[in-house]
Amino acid sequence: MTSARRGDQLVVSVADSGPGVSPENLSRIFNPFFTTKPVGEGTGLGLSISDGIVREHGGRIRVDSQPGRGATFEIEMPHQSPPASTPTGGDEPVAVGAGTKRLLVVDDEQAIRHAVSIFFRSLGHVVDVASSGAEGLSRARSATYDVMLLDLRLPDSTGDAILRELQKEGRAPARVVFVTGDTQSAAARAVLEATGCEVVGKPFLFDELAAVVLTAEPS
């Protein structure tokens, strides 16, 4: 790994001596869910998360590779001087900005929870996660969220059942977005039509997900 400053950019390069990346995969390597690993051994989210975080900080990441000659990843980030520190009491809560949203991600896939939470935290939002319907209900009952990203199929429940329970208790977030790989079955379409909630299909692009989640509510 090397680092250098080029003008107003900080550049970090990481190289390996592995098998490299084939030409047909170079253009897809940063796409969410793209992986060359066997099923069950990779999610294809690592590089897409990295790309999203770098871009949201005003930088860019790129790769140079040839088959059999390894790969070099280069990250460029704008150089900025740190802000002047202001003494604080240390115990005061951190203020949440006006544009910050509180999100609850309910999904049984750890890779999805991890990727989505990192992405939205990199944008400055507050994110909690839950791996089951029971945990999602518990979190939604104990805190107020602007948006809930809710998997339609969970090991112990379904997304629409969780939503109905929260609506009955008056604890449903203002916006609920179903995130699911099942958008074509008759059962799934019936649920989506009955609830009127927005839906994002898996696999998704992070920019696509953000466009749905961060769009202002209609007045």
C-alpha positions in Angstrom: 0.0 0.0 0.0 1.3 3.5 -0.8 -0.1 7.0 -0.2 0.8 10.4 -1.7 -0.6 13.8 -2.2 -1.3 15.1 -5.7 -2.3 18.7 -5.7 -5.5 18.9 -3.6 -6.0 15.1 -3.7 -4.9 12.4 -1.3 -4.2 9.2 -3.2 -4.0 5.7 -1.6 -3.0 2.7 -3.7 -3.4 -0.9 -2.7 -2.0 -3.6 -5.0 -1.9 -7.4 -4.9 -0.2 -10.2 -6.9 -3.3 -12.3 -7.4 -4.9 -13.6 -10.6 -6.2 -10.1 -11.6 -9.6 -9.2 -13.0 -10.8 -10.2 -16.4 -11.7 -7.4 -18.8 -15.3 -8.4 -18.9 -15.5 -8.1 -15.1 -13.7 -4.7 -14.8 -16.8 -2.7 -15.7 -19.0 -4.6 -13.2 -16.6 -4.9 -10.3 -18.2 -2.1 -8.3 -21.8 -3.1 -9.0 -23.8 -4.2 -5.9 -24.2 -8.0 -5.6 -21.7 -8.7 -8.4 -19.3 -11.5 -7.4 -17.3 -14.2 -9.1 -17.3 -16.4 -5.9 -19.5 -19.5 -5.7 -23.0 -19.2 -4.3 -22.9 -18.9 -0.5 -19.3 -17.7 -0.4 -19.7 -14.0 -1.3 -22.3 -11.3 -1.4 -20.7 -8.9 -4.0 -21.2 -6.0 -1.6 -17.8 -5.1 -0.3 -16.5 -3.1 -3.3 -19.9 -1.4 -3.9 -20.0 -0.3 -0.3 -16.4 1.1 -0.7 -17.3 2.9 -3.9 -20.4 4.5 -2.3 -18.5 5.7 0.8 -15.7 7.1 -1.3 -18.0 8.9 -3.7 -20.1 10.4 -0.9 -16.9 11.9 0.5 -16.2 13.6 -2.8 -13.6 11.0 -4.0 -13.4 8.2 -6.4 -12.1 4.7 -6.5 -10.8 2.9 -9.6 -9.0 -0.4 -10.4 -6.3 -1.3 -12.9 -5.8 -4.9 -13.6 -4.7 -7.5 -16.2 -5.3 -11.2 -15.9 -2.4 -12.9 -14.2 -0.8 -9.7 -13.1 -2.7 -8.8 -10.0 -4.9 -5.7 -9.4 -4.3 -2.2 -8.1 -7.0 -0.2 -6.5 -6.5 3.6 -6.2 -8.6 5.9 -4.0 -8.5 9.6 -4.5 -10.0 11.8 -1.8 -10.0 15.7 -1.6 -7.6 17.0 1.0 -9.2 19.1 3.7 -7.8 20.7 6.7 -9.5 19.5 10.0 -11.9 22.0 11.5 -10.9 23.9 14.6 -11.9 21.9 17.7 -14.3 23.4 20.1 -14.2 22.3 23.8 -17.3 20.6 25.0 -18.6 19.1 28.2 -18.0 15.6 26.8 -21.4 14.2 28.1 -23.7 16.3 25.9 -25.7 14.3 23.2 -24.6 14.8 19.6 -27.1 17.0 17.8 -28.8 15.4 14.8 -28.9 17.6 11.7 -32.2 18.8 10.2 -31.7 16.6 7.2 -30.7 13.5 9.1 -33.1 10.6 9.0 -33.4 7.8 11.5 -33.7 4.4 9.7 -34.5 0.9 10.9 -33.3 -1.9 8.7 -35.1 -5.2 9.3 -33.6 -8.0 7.2 -32.4 -11.5 8.1 -29.4 -11.4 5.7 -26.4 -10.1 7.6 -24.7 -8.9 4.5 -27.7 -6.7 3.5 -28.0 -5.2 7.0 -24.3 -4.4 7.1 -24.1 -3.0 3.6 -27.3 -0.8 3.9 -26.3 0.5 7.4 -22.8 1.4 6.3 -24.1 3.2 3.2 -26.6 5.3 4.9 -24.3 6.1 7.9 -21.8 7.3 5.3 -24.4 9.8 4.2 -24.8 11.1 7.8 -28.0 9.2 8.8 -28.7 7.3 11.9 -29.3 3.6 11.3 -30.4 0.7 13.5 -30.7 -2.9 12.4 -32.8 -6.0 13.3 -32.3 -9.5 12.0 -35.9 -10.8 12.8 -39.5 -9.7 13.0 -39.4 -9.9 16.8 -36.3 -7.7 17.0 -37.7 -5.3 14.5 -40.9 -4.9 16.5 -39.0 -4.4 19.7 -36.8 -1.6 18.2 -39.8 0.1 16.5 -41.6 0.1 19.8 -38.8 1.7 21.7 -37.7 4.4 19.3 -39.1 6.7 16.6 -37.9 6.2 13.1 -38.5 8.2 9.9 -38.1 5.2 7.6 -38.2 1.4 8.1 -36.6 -0.8 5.4 -38.5 -4.0 5.9 -37.8 -7.4 4.3 -41.0 -9.0 3.1 -40.0 -12.5 4.2 -38.4 -13.1 7.6 -37.6 -16.3 9.5 -40.2 -15.6 12.2 -42.7 -13.4 10.5 -43.6 -11.4 7.3 -43.1 -7.8 6.6 -46.8 -7.0 6.2 -47.6 -8.7 9.6 -45.0 -6.5 11.3 -46.4 -3.4 9.6 -50.0 -4.3 10.6 -48.9 -4.8 14.2 -47.1 -1.4 14.4 -50.0 0.4 12.7 -52.4 -1.1 15.3 -50.1 0.2 18.1 -49.6 3.6 16.4 -45.8 2.9 16.1 -45.4 2.5 12.4 -42.8 4.9 10.9 -44.0 7.6 8.5 -42.5 5.7 5.6 -42.1 1.9 5.2 -40.2 0.5 2.3 -40.3 -3.2 1.5 -37.0 -4.5 0.3 -37.5 -7.9 -1.2 -36.3 -10.4 -3.8 -39.9 -11.5 -4.3 -41.8 -8.9 -6.3 -43.4 -11.1 -9.0 -45.4 -13.7 -7.1 -49.2 -13.2 -6.7 -48.8 -13.2 -2.9 -46.2 -10.5 -2.9 -48.1 -8.3 -5.3 -51.2 -8.7 -3.2 -49.3 -7.6 -0.1 -47.7 -4.6 -1.8 -51.0 -3.5 -3.3 -52.8 -3.9 0.1 -50.3 -1.9 2.1 -49.6 0.8 -0.5 -45.9 0.8 0.5 -43.0 1.5 -1.8 -40.9 -1.5 -2.7 -37.2 -1.9 -3.8 -36.4 -5.3 -5.4 -33.2 -7.3 -4.6 -30.7 -7.0 -6.0 -30.7 -3.2 -6.0 -28.3 -0.3 -6.6 -27.5 1.8 -3.6 -28.3 5.0 -5.4 -31.7 3.5 -6.3 -32.4 2.6 -2.7 -31.3 6.1 -1.5 -33.6 7.8 -4.1 -36.6 6.0 -2.6 -35.6 6.4 1.1 -34.4 10.0 1.0 -37.1 11.5 -1.3 -39.1 14.0 0.6 -42.6 13.0 1.7 -45.4 14.6 -0.5 -47.0 17.5 1.2 
